[in-house]
């Protein structure tokens, strides 16, 4: 894949089918930016009505070129595209970028044209970008097919599903003085998919940061895998729009009702090490910080400024974004105290007010002391650095400039991130320009500065975890018993397993379950009760009754034969209000389980990410607080551990207020087996194990629900 995409991003020759000189047309803008961008390879302009364009020879057909062409950009009417693609393939095209809109996004006719395009491309394995895209930019090869006259060059590569967002990103980058290495608008993405671009950019030496703008996700499971691999070497920053609530999902299980699209998206991004943002300017700011700053080892931050107010604001923002602001060691404080005013705090935040304004070298000494401390991962300077000369005296400017040079040297030496937040960030001040030119971020907003530092710190922690992670082998196993079970259910045109069948499925994968027996008559129920022992629970079994309690189909704490007989009769009578008698299989009896912590374990097959597992505490925690976590299957051990630890009620499992700890290892085992079940069996759409009662040793799955597609 990488070798093929190499010719897309670094072609030896480019043809433009539909090249134009008509001002304002999409073809004209892209042809012009390509010619004026400095591309060193051969350019062939194709237009059946012209012999010359932009002072260059024009060809009536790509077939007239007579030479092999690596990359073709197509900007013509939809009906002509299939034949243009076919001709491009004959001329050896490795990649075809289709700018034209009005295809698959407009209806069936457009989708037919896209199918023809793919059919032609499949003959040689040529890669199709688009259609309905803005084009491509590659600073490393001086290729600009976006129609934007000038784009700052840098080390950020962008993948976007929107063409107009590119205009915003490139403008924000010019304002900040940062730039891009590669930009590609994926368009309808009928050919090359998002995860394939990420796999290529992962190994691209000129790309330090991958930034993405997403409106919808296809193949989310592959995206998570590709991003997780890429995160081992470089960050991915994602702006994903189109949030939706969990309530929008009509689901027949607790898991489905809790699995909002955006909740799953956040979980998947976290799992993949993707940094999520909400706005285009935010995307550029954070990508720029990643492209310039060294990665910290953890999330311990020192805040310093010339005043307590700015320090307090920065500290609040740090807490908001999950950054630690720990007390500094006595040794580090002692290094700073001699240069601070008597009584000024050096514990963190550090206040160098009253001295640094007239002698900015004090800042150098404070930053140096903190950089030398192994318990410090990053530094945030806040206040009005750069404006000392404006506020105090003009001669301070030279001292500030020297301080900036010293700070640049300290960052290079100690390889720890330093972010400067100052109200003078946008002013043309030399001391700040020195920092910016060396890659030290200078940010106007205290909130954005903290957010950028938080993104660095949390990504660094995630990257370490991902590098050490051992992913489970994705080996799909079709178990004979399960295969027969699904064949039977399919033959009966059902969309859910009976609880007896869901128990069979779980047992097949080694999940331990409490004893149970199915009874079809009162006599069978009483016989089963004597065998199982009292007290007992009884539940209706019918393919038409999914929510048993709503149908009056559950009886608990049955303690003798008379109660068993009465309960059986009542359950059957209640069930007949919801299902025909012939669709009622019977009642399932099982011993009442000993007390423990109620939990829920589930799975939903998401339209974007495929099988997604869920865990949470049961009862009020799931019904009211919705305290649950999600991860995309397959799950590594680290994923399972995070799922359990990140719920707000985690401490309840570890033991609080005299309660003994619950068996967390037993929960991990069930989550791992559930991940295996859903990978092996794509027929399954949802699973609910609810409640799962977790004891001090072991757990009891009290009820299981499995829905199939």
C-alpha positions in Angstrom: 0.0 0.0 0.0 2.7 2.5 1.0 4.7 2.0 -2.3 1.6 2.7 -4.3 0.6 5.8 -2.3 4.2 7.0 -2.7 3.5 7.6 -6.4 0.3 9.4 -5.4 2.1 11.9 -3.1 5.4 12.0 -5.0 4.6 11.4 -8.7 7.1 11.7 -11.5 4.5 13.3 -13.7 1.0 14.8 -13.4 -1.8 15.2 -16.0 -4.8 17.5 -15.5 -7.9 16.3 -17.4 -10.2 19.3 -17.8 -7.4 21.9 -17.4 -8.7 25.4 -18.0 -7.7 29.0 -18.2 -11.2 30.4 -17.5 -10.8 32.7 -14.4 -12.6 31.5 -11.3 -13.3 27.9 -12.5 -12.3 25.1 -10.2 -10.1 23.7 -12.9 -8.4 27.0 -13.6 -7.5 27.6 -10.0 -6.1 24.1 -9.5 -4.2 24.1 -12.8 -2.7 27.5 -12.0 -1.7 26.5 -8.4 -0.1 23.4 -9.8 1.9 25.2 -12.5 3.0 28.1 -10.2 3.7 25.8 -7.2 7.2 24.8 -8.4 6.6 21.2 -9.2 9.7 19.7 -10.9 8.1 16.8 -12.7 6.3 16.8 -16.1 2.8 18.4 -16.3 0.4 17.5 -19.0 -2.7 19.7 -19.6 -5.7 17.9 -21.2 -8.5 19.9 -22.9 -10.2 18.7 -26.1 -10.8 22.3 -27.2 -7.4 23.8 -26.7 -3.9 23.4 -28.1 -2.3 25.7 -25.5 -3.0 26.6 -21.9 -0.9 28.8 -19.6 1.7 29.1 -22.4 2.1 25.3 -22.3 1.1 22.6 -24.9 -2.3 21.2 -24.3 -3.5 17.7 -25.4 -6.9 16.8 -26.6 -6.8 13.5 -24.8 -4.5 11.9 -22.2 -3.9 9.2 -24.8 -2.1 11.7 -27.0 0.6 12.2 -24.3 2.3 9.0 -25.3 4.2 8.6 -22.0 3.4 6.9 -18.7 1.8 9.3 -16.2 1.9 8.7 -12.4 -0.9 11.0 -11.2 -4.0 12.3 -12.9 -6.3 15.1 -11.6 -9.8 15.0 -13.2 -12.0 18.1 -13.3 -14.7 17.3 -15.9 -18.5 16.6 -16.0 -19.6 13.4 -14.2 -20.7 11.6 -17.4 -17.2 11.8 -18.9 -15.3 10.6 -15.8 -15.5 6.8 -16.4 -13.9 7.0 -19.8 -11.3 9.5 -18.5 -10.4 7.1 -15.7 -10.2 4.2 -18.2 -7.8 6.2 -20.4 -5.7 7.2 -17.4 -5.3 3.6 -16.3 -4.1 2.8 -19.9 -1.5 5.5 -19.5 -0.2 3.9 -16.3 -1.8 6.1 -13.7 -1.0 5.0 -10.1 -3.4 7.6 -8.6 -6.4 9.5 -9.8 -7.7 12.5 -8.0 -11.3 13.3 -9.0 -12.3 16.9 -8.1 -15.8 16.7 -9.7 -18.8 16.8 -7.4 -22.3 15.6 -8.2 -21.7 11.9 -8.0 -22.4 9.5 -5.2 -23.5 12.2 -2.8 -26.4 13.2 -5.2 -28.1 9.9 -5.7 -28.2 6.5 -7.5 -27.0 7.7 -10.9 -23.9 9.2 -9.3 -23.3 6.0 -7.3 -23.3 4.1 -10.6 -20.6 6.3 -12.0 -18.5 5.8 -8.8 -18.9 2.0 -9.2 -17.7 2.3 -12.8 -14.7 4.4 -11.7 -13.7 1.7 -9.1 -14.2 -1.1 -11.6 -11.7 0.6 -14.0 -9.2 1.4 -11.2 -9.4 -2.2 -9.9 -7.9 -3.5 -13.2 -4.4 -2.2 -12.2 -4.9 -1.3 -8.5 -4.7 2.4 -9.2 -5.8 4.5 -6.2 -8.8 6.8 -6.5 -9.0 9.9 -4.3 -12.4 11.5 -4.1 -14.6 12.2 -6.0 -16.1 15.5 -4.8 -12.8 16.6 -3.3 -10.6 19.8 -3.4 -7.4 18.1 -4.4 -4.0 17.6 -2.8 -1.0 19.5 -1.5 2.5 18.1 -0.9 5.1 20.6 0.2 7.9 18.0 -0.1 7.2 17.6 -3.8 6.1 21.2 -4.5 2.7 20.0 -5.5 -0.3 22.3 -5.0 -3.5 21.1 -6.6 -5.8 22.8 -4.1 -6.3 26.1 -6.0 -5.1 28.1 -3.0 -2.3 30.4 -4.3 0.1 30.2 -1.3 0.2 27.7 1.5 2.7 27.9 4.3 5.1 24.9 4.3 5.6 23.0 7.6 5.4 19.5 9.2 1.6 19.2 9.8 -0.2 16.9 7.4 -4.0 17.2 7.1 -6.7 14.8 6.1 -10.1 16.4 5.7 -13.6 15.4 4.6 -14.4 19.1 3.8 -12.8 21.3 1.2 -13.8 24.6 2.7 -12.2 23.7 6.0 -8.9 23.6 4.2 -9.2 27.4 3.5 -9.8 28.0 7.2 -6.9 25.9 8.3 -4.4 27.4 5.8 -5.5 30.9 6.9 -5.1 30.2 10.6 -1.7 28.7 9.9 -0.6 31.9 8.1 -1.7 33.9 11.1 0.3 31.7 13.5 3.3 31.3 11.2 3.1 27.5 11.0 2.5 25.4 7.9 1.6 22.1 6.3 3.5 19.3 4.6 0.6 17.4 3.1 -3.1 18.3 2.7 -5.6 16.0 1.1 -9.3 16.3 0.9 -10.7 12.7 0.8 -14.1 13.7 -0.6 -16.5 10.8 -1.0 -13.6 8.4 -0.4 -14.8 5.7 -2.7 -11.2 4.5 -3.2 -8.5 5.3 -0.6 -9.9 5.3 2.9 -8.9 7.4 5.9 -7.0 4.6 7.7 -4.9 4.0 4.5 -3.8 7.6 4.5 -2.9 7.4 8.2 -0.8 4.3 7.6 1.1 6.1 4.8 1.7 9.3 6.9 2.8 7.3 9.9 6.0 6.5 8.1 6.3 9.8 6.2 9.5 11.5 7.4 8.3 15.0 6.6 5.1 14.6 8.6 5.4 15.3 12.4 1.7 15.6 13.1 -1.4 14.2 11.5 -4.5 16.5 11.7 -7.9 15.4 10.5 -11.3 17.0 10.0 -14.1 14.4 10.1 -17.8 14.6 9.4 -18.6 10.8 9.2 -16.6 7.7 9.8 -16.6 4.5 7.8 -14.5 1.5 8.9 -14.0 2.9 12.3 -12.5 -0.3 13.6 -9.7 -0.1 11.0 -9.3 3.6 11.8 -8.7 2.7 15.5 -6.1 0.1 14.5 -4.2 2.4 12.1 -4.3 5.4 14.5 -3.1 3.3 17.4 -0.2 2.1 15.3 0.6 5.7 14.1 0.4 7.0 17.7 3.5 5.1 18.5 5.5 7.6 16.5 3.4 10.7 16.0 0.2 12.4 17.2 -3.1 12.5 15.4 -5.3 15.5 16.2 -9.0 15.1 15.1 -11.8 17.6 14.7 -15.0 15.5 14.5 -18.3 17.3 14.0 -21.9 16.0 14.1 -22.5 15.2 17.7 -25.6 13.2 18.6 -27.1 12.1 21.9 -27.6 8.6 23.2 -31.3 9.3 23.2 -31.3 9.3 19.4 -30.6 5.6 19.4 -33.7 3.4 19.4 -32.3 0.3 21.2 -33.7 -2.9 22.7 -30.9 -3.2 25.3 -29.4 -1.0 28.1 -26.1 -1.0 26.2 -27.8 0.3 23.1 -29.6 3.1 24.9 -26.4 4.2 26.6 -24.2 4.0 23.5 -24.6 7.5 22.0 -22.6 8.1 18.8 -20.4 10.8 20.4 -19.8 8.8 23.6 -18.5 5.9 21.5 -16.5 8.2 19.4 -14.7 9.7 22.4 -14.0 6.3 23.7 -12.6 5.1 20.4 -10.4 8.2 20.0 -9.0 7.7 23.5 -8.3 4.1 22.8 -6.5 5.0 19.6 -4.5 7.8 21.2 -6.2 10.4 19.0 -6.4 14.0 20.5 -9.9 15.4 19.9 -10.6 19.1 19.4 -13.7 21.1 18.6 -12.7 24.0 16.3 -10.5 24.7 13.3 -8.3 27.3 15.1 -7.9 24.9 18.0 -6.8 22.2 15.6 -4.1 24.4 14.2 -3.0 25.6 17.6 -2.6 22.1 19.0 -1.1 20.7 15.9 1.5 23.5 15.9 2.4 22.8 19.5 2.9 19.1 18.7 5.0 19.9 15.7 7.4 22.0 17.8 7.4 20.9 21.4 9.3 17.9 22.9 6.9 15.4 24.4 6.8 15.4 28.2 7.2 12.3 30.3 4.1 12.9 32.4 1.5 15.5 33.3 3.3 17.4 36.2 3.3 21.1 35.3 5.0 24.1 36.8 3.2 27.5 36.4 5.0 30.8 36.8 4.4 34.5 36.2 5.0 37.9 37.6 1.7 37.9 39.5 -0.6 35.8 41.6 -3.7 36.6 39.5 -2.4 35.2 36.3 -0.9 32.2 38.2 -4.4 31.5 39.7 -6.1 31.7 36.3 -3.6 29.3 34.8 -3.8 26.9 37.8 -7.6 26.7 37.4 -7.3 26.0 33.7 -4.7 23.3 34.3 -7.1 21.6 36.7 -9.9 21.9 34.2 -7.8 20.0 31.6 -6.6 17.3 34.0 -3.0 18.6 34.6 -1.2 18.1 37.9 0.3 21.2 39.5 2.3 19.5 42.3 4.4 21.2 45.1 8.0 21.6 44.0 10.7 19.8 45.9 12.6 21.7 48.6 15.8 21.5 46.5 14.1 23.2 43.5 12.5 25.9 45.6 15.9 26.7 47.2 17.4 27.3 43.8 14.7 29.9 43.0 14.3 31.7 46.4 17.5 33.8 46.1 16.3 35.5 42.9 12.7 36.1 44.1 11.4 38.9 46.3 11.3 37.9 50.0 8.2 36.0 50.8 7.2 35.3 47.2 5.9 31.7 46.7 8.3 29.3 45.0 6.2 26.1 45.8 4.2 26.1 42.5 2.8 28.3 41.0 6.0 30.4 41.2 5.6 34.1 41.5 8.6 36.1 40.2 6.8 39.4 40.4 8.6 42.5 41.5 12.0 41.4 40.2 11.5 39.8 36.7 9.9 42.9 35.2 13.1 44.9 35.6 15.4 41.9 35.4 14.0 39.2 33.1 17.0 37.0 33.8 15.1 36.0 36.9 12.8 34.0 34.6 15.7 32.2 33.1 16.9 31.1 36.6 13.4 29.9 37.6 12.8 28.0 34.4 16.3 26.4 34.6 15.7 25.3 38.2 12.4 23.6 37.1 13.9 22.1 34.0 16.5 20.4 36.1 13.9 18.8 38.4 13.0 15.2 37.3 9.6 15.7 39.0 8.7 18.4 36.5 7.4 17.5 33.0 6.5 20.9 31.6 6.4 24.6 32.3 3.7 27.2 31.5 4.8 30.8 31.7 1.9 33.2 32.0 1.4 36.9 32.4 2.7 39.7 30.2 6.2 38.6 29.1 7.2 40.5 26.0 5.5 43.6 27.4 8.0 44.4 30.1 9.6 47.1 28.0 6.1 48.5 27.2 5.2 48.7 30.9 8.5 49.3 32.7 11.0 51.0 30.3 12.2 50.6 26.7 15.7 49.4 27.7 14.1 46.2 29.1 13.5 45.1 25.5 17.1 43.9 25.1 17.0 42.0 28.4 13.7 40.3 27.4 15.3 39.3 24.0 18.3 37.7 25.8 15.9 35.9 28.2 14.1 34.5 25.1 17.4 33.2 23.7 18.2 31.6 27.1 14.7 29.9 27.2 15.3 28.5 23.7 18.6 27.0 24.9 17.0 25.5 28.0 14.3 23.8 26.0 16.8 22.4 23.6 19.0 21.1 26.5 16.4 19.6 28.8 13.9 18.6 26.1 10.8 19.6 28.2 7.9 21.6 26.7 7.7 25.3 27.6 4.5 27.2 26.6 4.3 31.0 27.0 0.9 32.6 27.6 1.0 36.4 27.3 -1.4 39.1 26.5 1.2 40.4 24.0 1.2 37.2 21.9 -0.1 38.9 18.7 2.1 42.0 19.0 5.2 42.3 16.7 7.7 42.0 19.6 11.2 40.7 19.0 11.5 38.8 22.2 8.4 36.9 21.4 9.4 36.4 17.7 12.6 34.8 19.0 10.5 32.2 20.9 8.1 31.6 18.0 10.9 31.1 15.5 12.5 28.5 17.7 9.2 26.7 18.0 8.3 27.7 21.6 4.5 28.3 21.5 3.4 31.8 22.4 -0.4 31.9 23.0 -2.7 34.7 23.9 -5.3 32.7 25.7 -4.6 31.2 29.1 -7.3 28.5 28.5 -5.8 27.5 25.1 -2.3 27.4 26.6 -3.4 25.0 29.3 -5.4 23.0 26.7 -2.3 22.7 24.4 -0.1 21.6 27.3 -2.7 19.1 28.5 -2.9 17.6 25.0 0.9 17.2 24.9 0.9 15.6 28.4 -2.0 13.2 27.9 -0.8 12.1 24.5 2.6 11.3 25.9 1.1 9.1 28.6 -1.2 7.4 26.1 1.7 6.9 23.6 3.8 5.1 26.3 0.8 2.9 27.1 0.2 2.1 23.4 3.9 1.3 22.8 3.8 -1.2 25.7 0.5 -2.7 24.8 0.2 -6.3 23.5 -2.9 -6.5 21.2 -4.8 -9.8 21.2 -4.5 -11.9 18.1 -7.5 -11.4 15.9 -8.2 -15.0 15.1 -11.8 -15.7 14.3 -13.0 -19.1 15.5 -16.4 -20.5 14.5 -17.3 -22.9 17.3 -19.5 -25.8 16.1 -22.0 -25.4 18.9 -22.4 -21.7 18.3 -22.7 -22.2 14.5 -25.6 -24.6 15.0 -27.2 -22.2 17.5 -27.3 -19.3 15.1 -28.4 -21.5 12.2 -31.4 -22.6 14.3 -32.3 -19.0 15.3 -31.9 -17.9 11.6 -34.2 -20.7 10.5 -36.9 -19.5 12.9 -36.5 -15.9 11.6 -35.8 -14.6 15.1 -33.8 -11.5 16.0 -32.9 -12.5 19.6 -31.7 -15.5 21.5 -33.7 -17.1 24.2 -32.0 -16.8 27.6 -31.4 -20.5 27.5 -29.6 -20.0 24.1 -27.6 -17.0 25.3 -26.4 -19.2 28.2 -25.3 -21.8 25.7 -23.3 -19.1 23.8 -21.6 -17.9 27.0 -20.7 -21.4 28.2 -19.2 -22.2 24.8 -16.7 -19.4 25.5 -15.9 -20.5 29.0 -18.0 -18.0 30.9 -19.1 -19.4 34.2 -22.9 -19.2 35.0 -25.1 -20.0 37.9 -27.1 -23.2 37.7 -30.4 -23.0 36.0 -33.2 -25.2 34.6 -36.0 -24.7 32.1 -39.5 -25.8 33.1 -42.5 -26.0 30.8 -45.1 -27.0 33.4 -45.7 -26.4 37.1 -44.7 -30.0 37.8 -41.4 -29.5 36.0 -40.8 -26.3 37.8 -41.4 -27.9 41.2 -39.1 -30.8 40.3 -36.4 -28.4 39.1 -36.7 -26.4 42.3 -36.1 -29.5 44.5 -33.0 -30.2 42.5 -31.6 -26.6 42.5 -32.4 -25.7 46.1 -34.2 -22.7 47.6 -34.6 -19.7 47.4 -35.1 -19.4 43.7 -35.7 -16.9 40.9 -38.0 -17.6 38.0 -38.1 -15.8 34.6 -40.2 -16.1 31.5 -38.6 -17.5 28.3 -40.1 -16.3 25.1 -38.6 -14.9 21.9 -41.3 -12.2 21.9 -40.5 -10.9 25.4 -37.2 -9.2 25.7 -37.9 -6.9 28.7 -39.1 -9.6 31.2 -39.8 -7.4 34.2 -42.0 -5.1 32.1 -44.1 -8.1 31.2 -44.5 -9.3 34.8 -42.2 -12.2 33.8 -39.9 -12.3 36.9 -40.5 -13.7 40.4 -37.8 -13.6 43.1 -37.1 -15.2 46.4 -39.3 -18.2 45.9 -38.9 -20.4 49.0 -41.2 -23.5 48.7 -43.1 -25.7 46.2 -46.4 -23.8 46.6 -44.7 -20.5 45.8 -43.0 -22.1 42.7 -46.4 -23.4 41.5 -48.2 -20.0 42.0 -45.3 -18.0 40.5 -45.2 -20.3 37.4 -48.9 -19.8 36.8 -48.8 -16.0 37.3 -45.8 -15.6 35.0 -47.5 -17.6 32.2 -50.7 -15.6 32.6 -48.8 -12.3 32.4 -46.8 -13.5 29.5 -49.9 -14.3 27.4 -50.7 -10.6 27.3 -47.5 -10.1 25.4 -47.0 -13.3 23.4 -49.2 -16.1 22.0 -49.1 -19.3 24.2 -47.2 -21.2 21.5 -44.4 -18.6 21.5 -43.9 -19.1 25.3 -41.1 -21.7 25.8 -41.4 -21.9 29.6 -39.8 -20.5 32.7 -36.2 -20.5 33.7 -35.4 -21.3 37.4 -32.1 -20.4 39.0 -30.9 -20.0 42.6 -30.9 -16.5 44.1 -27.3 -15.4 44.1 -25.5 -14.0 47.2 -25.2 -10.2 47.6 -22.5 -8.3 45.8 -22.0 -5.2 43.7 -24.4 -5.0 40.8 -22.7 -4.3 37.4 -23.6 -4.3 33.7 -21.4 -5.7 30.9 -22.6 -5.2 27.3 -21.8 -4.8 23.6 -23.3 -3.0 20.6 -22.3 -3.2 17.0 -21.8 0.4 16.1 -22.4 1.7 12.5 -19.0 3.5 12.6 -16.7 1.4 14.8 -18.2 -2.1 14.6 -18.3 -4.1 17.9 -18.0 -1.9 21.0 -17.9 -3.2 24.5 -19.4 -1.5 27.6 -18.9 -1.8 31.3 -20.5 0.0 34.3 -22.0 -0.3 37.7 -25.6 -1.4 37.8 -28.7 0.0 39.5 -28.8 3.8 39.9 -25.3 4.1 38.5 -26.5 3.0 35.0 -30.1 4.0 35.1 -29.7 7.6 36.4 -26.0 8.5 36.3 -25.1 6.5 33.2 -21.7 5.8 34.7 -20.4 3.5 31.9 -17.3 3.2 29.7 -16.9 1.9 26.2 -14.0 0.5 24.0 -13.8 -0.8 20.5 -13.2 -4.6 20.2 -10.8 -6.4 20.1 -9.7 -5.4 23.6 -6.2 -5.5 24.9 -5.7 -6.1 28.6 -4.9 -2.4 29.0 -8.2 -1.5 27.4 -10.1 -3.6 29.8 -8.2 -2.2 32.8 -9.0 1.3 31.6 -12.7 0.6 31.1 -13.0 -0.5 34.7 -10.9 2.2 36.2 -12.4 5.2 34.4 -16.0 4.8 35.7 -16.8 7.3 38.5 -17.9 4.5 40.8 -14.6 2.5 40.5 -13.7 3.0 44.1 -16.9 1.1 45.1 -15.3 -2.0 43.5 -12.1 -1.5 45.5 -14.0 -1.4 48.8 -15.3 1.7 50.6 -16.8 2.3 54.1 -15.9 -1.1 55.5 -16.9 -3.0 52.3 -14.4 -5.6 51.1 -13.0 -5.3 47.6 -14.9 -7.0 44.8 -13.3 -9.5 42.3 -12.1 -7.1 39.6 -10.1 -9.9 37.9 -13.4 -11.8 37.4 -14.9 -8.7 35.6 -11.8 -8.5 33.4 -12.2 -12.1 32.4 -15.8 -11.6 31.4 -14.9 -8.5 29.3 -12.1 -10.3 27.6 -14.4 -13.3 26.7 -17.2 -10.9 25.5 -14.7 -9.2 23.2 -13.8 -12.6 21.8 -17.5 -13.5 21.3 -18.3 -10.4 19.3 -15.3 -10.6 17.1 -16.0 -14.3 16.3 -19.8 -13.7 15.6 -20.7 -10.8 13.4 -24.3 -12.0 13.6 -24.6 -10.4 17.1 -25.8 -6.8 17.2 -26.2 -6.3 20.9 -25.4 -8.1 24.2 -26.6 -7.3 27.7 -25.3 -9.1 30.8 -27.4 -7.3 33.3 -27.2 -7.6 36.2 -23.8 -9.1 36.9 -23.4 -9.5 40.6 -19.7 -9.2 41.5 -18.7 -10.9 44.8 -15.5 -10.8 46.9 -14.6 -13.9 44.9 -16.1 -14.5 41.5 -19.3 -13.1 40.0 -22.8 -14.2 39.0 -24.4 -13.3 35.6 -28.0 -13.1 36.6 -29.5 -12.3 33.2 -28.3 -12.3 29.7 -29.7 -10.9 26.5 -28.4 -11.3 23.0 -29.8 -9.6 19.9 -28.8 -10.7 16.4 -28.9 -9.0 13.0 
